[in-house]
Amino acid sequence: MISTVFLMAPAAMPRPLLDKYHTALLRVQKDPVIVKMLDQLRLTPPPPDQSVADVTKLAAEQIVAWEKPINSLAQ
């Protein structure tokens, strides 16, 4: 099983700030201490070349994939 964790930002966040934030997150996720912690949690860091557009697309796909199962629990 693969777990996905998203850090969200406001839709109006300026793109240069979003890019800086994303670059910092990718750098942190390569840190050996963080990699070990993620491994202990059974989480896999994203690919090192994953763009903001890639993350946005994956998040949208996950929303669609989980919408029906989650809504069925509320009925």
C-alpha distance (Angstrom), angle and dihedral (degrees) to the residues before:
residue distance angle dihedral
M1 . . .
I2 3.78 . .
S3 3.78 120.1 .
T4 3.76 121.8 -154.5
V5 3.78 124.6 -155.7
F6 3.78 119.4 -170.5
L7 3.77 126.5 -165.2
M8 3.76 105.8 -152.7
A9 3.78 130.2 -151.4
P10 3.79 131.3 -165.6
A11 3.80 113.6 -84.5
A12 3.80 90.0 -121.7
M13 3.81 94.6 55.2
P14 3.82 108.1 131.1
R15 3.80 110.8 -106.0
P16 3.84 95.3 -125.1
L17 3.81 89.7 55.4
L18 3.81 91.6 46.0
D19 3.82 90.6 50.8
K20 3.81 91.3 49.3
Y21 3.81 90.9 49.0
H22 3.82 91.6 47.8
T23 3.82 92.4 49.3
A24 3.80 90.7 50.6
L25 3.80 91.6 50.2
L26 3.80 92.1 50.6
R27 3.82 89.8 50.3
V28 3.82 92.2 49.9
Q29 3.81 91.6 48.3
K30 3.82 89.6 59.3
D31 3.81 92.9 55.3
P32 3.84 108.4 113.9
V33 3.81 92.1 -132.8
I34 3.81 91.2 52.5
V35 3.82 92.1 44.4
K36 3.82 89.0 53.7
M37 3.81 92.0 48.0
L38 3.80 91.7 48.8
D39 3.80 89.6 49.0
Q40 3.81 91.0 52.1
L41 3.82 87.9 53.0
R42 3.82 89.3 47.1
L43 3.80 90.4 -116.8
T44 3.78 122.4 138.4
P45 3.80 119.3 -145.9
P46 3.80 114.4 -121.2
P47 3.79 119.5 -101.4
P48 3.83 109.6 -75.9
D49 3.80 91.7 -121.9
Q50 3.81 96.1 51.3
S51 3.79 110.1 134.0
V52 3.79 129.8 -149.6
A53 3.82 87.1 -106.4
D54 3.82 90.2 54.1
V55 3.81 91.2 51.7
T56 3.81 91.9 46.6
K57 3.81 90.8 51.1
L58 3.82 92.8 47.4
A59 3.81 91.6 49.1
A60 3.81 91.2 51.1
E61 3.82 90.7 49.1
Q62 3.80 91.3 49.9
I63 3.81 91.7 50.8
V64 3.80 90.3 53.6
A65 3.81 93.0 44.2
W66 3.81 95.0 50.5
E67 3.81 100.5 35.5
K68 3.81 96.9 85.6
P69 3.85 97.5 43.1
I70 3.81 92.3 47.3
N71 3.79 94.1 45.4
S72 3.81 90.3 49.8
L73 3.80 89.1 60.7
A74 3.79 90.7 57.6
Q75 3.80 93.1 58.2
